[in-house]
Amino acid sequence: MRRTVAAVVVGLSLLALPLMGQQLDQLVEEGLSIFLNDQVVVSSRTELEQAIESLKTAVQLDPVNAEVLNALSQCYYTLADVYEVEDEAKKAAYTEGWHYGEMSLRLAPGFDEAEEEEGFAAAVLLVDDVAALQWTYSNWSRYDQFDILGAVFRNDTAKLRAIIERAIDVDPTYVAGAPYRSIAAYYASLPKLLGQDLDLTLSYLCHVVDSGECADCETCPAKMDPICDEFFGNRVFYAQFYLIPSEKWEQARDVLASVIEDEIGEIYPFHNALNQQRAQRLLEEEVVPSLP
């Protein structure tokens, strides 16, 4: 009798596998439907949250699906960066994004063993998934803004630098140069006593904007890849993290004005619209009051 029951259970389980596979495929399709050119494109918070719910259910069925984990990490980053207002809500969303991103990082073969034997930075060198690297970094670094003391005790500065340097090694062109933007902001945002370096910031931003300020501008990838100009975030980062801290107010005004006046285009519509708003805010709140 027991054998008969066991056989029935096994048979039913085998029958359920195709249904689970179909459910998983549908959930993944629903969750990824909001992505265009590796970026989230939504018309409302509700649309983003619906995608998150589909992706979270998909992870329950397939917890080692790197594409889904990376999408969740990016979605939570977008939720915090675009829609959340209160600090605690932002922190909670960045925490979730960091969690799913790090889950994806740790799918790299040998990661946990390398971390135990040689440390986190050595383990990160085993990761070849630029999306896992980029969105783990983005969420983790933003989370640390709300937990500065904890970041010091965790030695997060060194860990974050290892992650984003690895992203540059793997694919610096991801989302029109996101790894370059991130490491530029990293060096600009450090306190002066802890290594702030605006020259280094410029050297990274020169890969994604035609600044005309460095000796190697003739060979910068931005001149070879027009997509960098089409992603407005590159110019906003250039103004925010180099020109403004360097008090180059007139140049900052001109760069931000170029973002505001440019056509949003069809490649990065959601984030270009957001970056136009950010450019306007930087112009009004920081640049114009400081112009000579």
C-alpha positions as CSV (number, residue, x, y, z in Angstrom):
1,M,0.0,0.0,0.0
2,R,2.8,2.4,1.0
3,R,4.6,1.7,-2.3
4,T,1.3,2.5,-4.2
5,V,0.9,5.8,-2.4
6,A,4.5,6.7,-3.0
7,A,4.2,5.9,-6.7
8,V,1.1,8.1,-6.9
9,V,2.9,11.0,-5.2
10,V,5.9,10.7,-7.5
11,G,3.6,10.5,-10.5
12,L,1.7,13.6,-9.4
13,S,4.9,15.4,-8.8
14,L,6.2,14.6,-12.3
15,L,2.9,15.8,-13.8
16,A,3.2,19.1,-11.8
17,L,6.7,19.9,-13.2
18,P,5.5,21.1,-16.6
19,L,2.9,23.3,-14.9
20,M,5.5,24.8,-12.6
21,G,7.7,25.4,-15.6
22,Q,4.9,27.2,-17.4
23,Q,4.1,29.2,-14.3
24,L,7.7,30.2,-13.9
25,D,8.0,31.2,-17.5
26,Q,4.9,33.4,-17.2
27,L,6.1,35.0,-14.1
28,V,9.5,35.8,-15.6
29,E,7.9,37.2,-18.7
30,E,5.7,39.4,-16.6
31,G,8.5,40.6,-14.4
32,L,10.9,41.4,-17.3
33,S,8.3,43.1,-19.5
34,I,9.1,46.4,-17.9
35,F,12.7,46.3,-19.1
36,L,14.0,48.2,-22.2
37,N,17.7,48.3,-23.1
38,D,18.7,47.0,-19.7
39,Q,16.7,49.7,-17.9
40,V,13.4,49.8,-16.1
41,V,10.7,51.6,-18.0
42,V,7.4,52.1,-16.1
43,S,4.6,54.5,-16.1
44,S,3.7,54.2,-12.4
45,R,4.8,52.8,-9.1
46,T,2.0,50.2,-9.3
47,E,3.5,48.9,-12.5
48,L,6.9,48.5,-10.9
49,E,5.5,46.8,-7.8
50,Q,3.5,44.3,-9.9
51,A,6.7,43.4,-11.7
52,I,8.5,43.0,-8.4
53,E,5.8,40.6,-7.1
54,S,6.0,38.5,-10.2
55,L,9.8,38.3,-9.9
56,K,9.7,37.5,-6.2
57,T,7.4,34.6,-6.9
58,A,9.6,33.4,-9.7
59,V,12.6,33.4,-7.3
60,Q,10.7,31.2,-5.0
61,L,10.3,28.7,-7.8
62,D,13.8,29.1,-9.2
63,P,16.2,30.7,-6.6
64,V,19.3,30.4,-8.8
65,N,18.0,32.3,-11.8
66,A,20.5,35.1,-12.2
67,E,18.5,37.1,-14.6
68,V,15.5,37.3,-12.2
69,L,17.7,38.1,-9.2
70,N,19.4,40.9,-11.1
71,A,16.1,42.3,-12.3
72,L,14.8,42.3,-8.7
73,S,17.9,44.1,-7.5
74,Q,17.4,46.7,-10.2
75,C,13.7,47.0,-9.6
76,Y,14.2,47.7,-5.9
77,Y,16.9,50.2,-6.7
78,T,14.4,52.0,-9.0
79,L,11.7,51.8,-6.3
80,A,14.0,53.5,-3.8
81,D,15.6,56.0,-6.1
82,V,12.4,57.1,-7.9
83,Y,9.4,56.5,-5.8
84,E,10.2,56.3,-2.1
85,V,10.3,59.5,-0.2
86,E,10.9,58.7,3.4
87,D,14.4,57.6,4.5
88,E,13.3,54.4,6.1
89,A,11.4,53.3,3.0
90,K,14.4,54.1,0.8
91,K,16.7,52.1,3.2
92,A,14.3,49.1,3.2
93,A,14.1,49.1,-0.6
94,Y,17.9,49.4,-1.0
95,T,18.3,46.5,1.5
96,E,16.1,44.3,-0.6
97,G,18.0,45.3,-3.8
98,W,21.3,44.6,-2.1
99,H,20.0,41.2,-0.9
100,Y,18.9,40.0,-4.3
101,G,22.0,41.4,-6.0
102,E,24.3,39.6,-3.6
103,M,22.4,36.4,-4.1
104,S,23.3,36.7,-7.8
105,L,26.9,37.5,-7.1
106,R,27.2,34.4,-5.0
107,L,26.0,32.2,-7.9
108,A,29.5,32.5,-9.3
109,P,31.2,29.1,-8.9
110,G,33.6,29.1,-6.0
111,F,32.5,32.4,-4.6
112,D,31.9,31.4,-1.0
113,E,35.0,29.3,-0.8
114,A,37.2,32.1,-2.2
115,E,35.6,34.5,0.3
116,E,36.3,32.3,3.2
117,E,39.9,31.6,2.2
118,E,41.0,34.9,0.6
119,G,38.3,37.5,1.4
120,F,35.5,39.2,-0.3
121,A,37.5,41.2,-2.9
122,A,39.1,37.9,-4.1
123,A,35.7,36.3,-4.4
124,V,34.3,39.2,-6.5
125,L,37.0,38.5,-9.1
126,L,35.2,35.2,-9.9
127,V,32.0,37.1,-10.9
128,D,31.4,37.6,-14.7
129,D,27.8,38.9,-14.4
130,V,28.0,42.7,-14.9
131,A,24.3,43.2,-13.9
132,A,24.9,41.4,-10.6
133,L,27.9,43.5,-9.9
134,Q,26.3,46.8,-10.9
135,W,23.1,46.5,-9.1
136,T,24.6,45.0,-5.9
137,Y,27.0,48.0,-5.9
138,S,24.2,50.5,-6.6
139,N,21.9,49.3,-3.8
140,W,24.7,48.6,-1.3
141,S,26.4,52.0,-1.8
142,R,23.0,53.8,-1.4
143,Y,22.1,51.8,1.7
144,D,25.4,52.8,3.3
145,Q,24.3,56.5,3.1
146,F,21.8,55.5,5.8
147,D,24.2,53.4,7.9
148,I,27.6,55.1,7.8
149,L,28.8,53.7,11.1
150,G,27.8,50.2,10.0
151,A,29.6,50.7,6.7
152,V,32.8,51.5,8.6
153,F,32.6,48.4,10.7
154,R,31.8,46.2,7.6
155,N,34.7,47.7,5.7
156,D,32.2,48.5,3.0
157,T,34.4,51.0,1.2
158,A,36.9,48.4,0.1
159,K,34.2,45.9,-0.8
160,L,32.3,48.4,-2.9
161,R,35.4,49.4,-4.7
162,A,36.2,45.8,-5.5
163,I,32.7,45.2,-6.9
164,I,32.6,48.2,-9.2
165,E,36.2,47.8,-10.4
166,R,35.2,44.2,-11.3
167,A,32.2,45.5,-13.2
168,I,34.5,47.8,-15.2
169,D,36.7,44.7,-16.0
170,V,33.7,42.7,-17.1
171,D,31.7,45.2,-19.2
172,P,32.3,49.0,-18.7
173,T,29.7,49.7,-21.5
174,Y,26.7,48.3,-19.5
175,V,23.8,50.7,-19.6
176,A,25.8,53.4,-21.4
177,G,28.8,53.2,-19.0
178,A,27.1,52.7,-15.6
179,P,30.2,51.2,-14.0
180,Y,32.2,54.3,-15.0
181,R,29.5,56.6,-13.6
182,S,29.4,54.6,-10.4
183,I,33.2,54.6,-9.7
184,A,33.4,58.3,-10.6
185,A,30.7,59.1,-8.0
186,Y,32.5,56.8,-5.5
187,Y,35.7,58.9,-5.6
188,A,33.8,62.2,-5.7
189,S,31.7,61.2,-2.7
190,L,34.4,60.1,-0.4
191,P,35.3,62.6,2.4
192,K,38.5,64.4,1.6
193,L,40.3,62.8,4.5
194,L,39.3,59.3,3.2
195,G,40.5,59.8,-0.4
196,Q,38.2,62.1,-2.3
197,D,39.8,62.5,-5.7
198,L,38.2,64.7,-8.3
199,D,40.9,64.2,-10.9
200,L,40.3,60.5,-10.7
201,T,36.5,61.2,-10.9
202,L,37.1,63.1,-14.1
203,S,39.3,60.3,-15.6
204,Y,36.4,57.9,-15.2
205,L,33.7,60.3,-16.4
206,C,35.8,61.1,-19.5
207,H,34.9,57.6,-20.7
208,V,31.2,58.6,-20.9
209,V,31.1,62.3,-21.6
210,D,33.0,64.5,-24.1
211,S,34.4,66.7,-21.5
212,G,37.3,68.2,-23.4
213,E,39.2,68.4,-20.2
214,C,41.6,65.5,-20.2
215,A,44.7,64.7,-22.2
216,D,43.2,61.5,-23.6
217,C,39.9,62.9,-24.9
218,E,40.6,61.9,-28.4
219,T,40.5,58.2,-27.4
220,C,37.6,58.3,-25.0
221,P,35.0,55.6,-25.7
222,A,32.3,58.3,-25.7
223,K,33.6,59.5,-29.0
224,M,33.3,56.0,-30.4
225,D,30.0,55.1,-28.8
226,P,27.2,57.7,-29.3
227,I,25.0,55.8,-26.9
228,C,26.8,57.6,-24.1
229,D,25.5,61.0,-25.1
230,E,22.0,59.5,-25.5
231,F,21.9,58.5,-21.8
232,F,21.4,61.8,-20.0
233,G,22.7,60.4,-16.7
234,N,26.2,60.6,-18.0
235,R,26.1,64.4,-18.3
236,V,24.2,64.8,-15.0
237,F,26.9,62.8,-13.2
238,Y,29.6,64.9,-14.9
239,A,28.0,68.1,-13.6
240,Q,27.0,66.7,-10.2
241,F,30.2,64.8,-9.3
242,Y,32.9,66.8,-11.0
243,L,31.9,70.3,-12.3
244,I,29.9,71.3,-9.2
245,P,32.5,70.1,-6.6
246,S,35.2,71.8,-8.7
247,E,33.1,75.0,-8.6
248,K,33.1,75.2,-12.4
249,W,29.7,76.9,-12.4
250,E,29.5,78.1,-15.9
251,Q,30.4,74.7,-17.4
252,A,28.0,73.0,-15.0
253,R,25.2,75.4,-16.2
254,D,25.9,74.7,-19.8
255,V,26.0,70.9,-19.3
256,L,22.8,70.8,-17.3
257,A,21.1,73.1,-19.8
258,S,22.1,70.7,-22.6
259,V,20.3,67.8,-20.8
260,I,17.2,69.9,-20.2
261,E,17.0,71.0,-23.8
262,D,17.8,67.7,-25.4
263,E,15.2,65.3,-26.9
264,I,14.4,62.4,-24.5
265,G,14.6,59.9,-27.3
266,E,13.4,56.3,-27.5
267,I,16.4,54.4,-26.1
268,Y,16.3,55.5,-22.4
269,P,12.9,57.3,-22.1
270,F,12.2,56.7,-18.5
271,H,15.6,57.6,-17.1
272,N,16.2,60.4,-19.4
273,A,13.0,62.1,-18.2
274,L,14.1,61.6,-14.6
275,N,17.6,63.0,-15.4
276,Q,16.0,66.1,-17.0
277,Q,14.2,66.7,-13.7
278,R,17.5,66.1,-11.7
279,A,19.3,68.5,-14.1
280,Q,16.7,71.2,-13.5
281,R,16.9,70.7,-9.8
282,L,20.8,70.9,-9.7
283,L,20.7,74.0,-12.0
284,E,18.2,75.8,-9.8
285,E,19.4,74.8,-6.4
286,E,23.2,74.6,-6.7
287,V,24.5,76.1,-9.9
288,V,22.5,79.3,-10.6
289,P,22.9,80.7,-7.0
290,S,26.7,80.2,-7.3
291,L,27.2,81.8,-10.7
292,P,29.4,84.8,-10.6
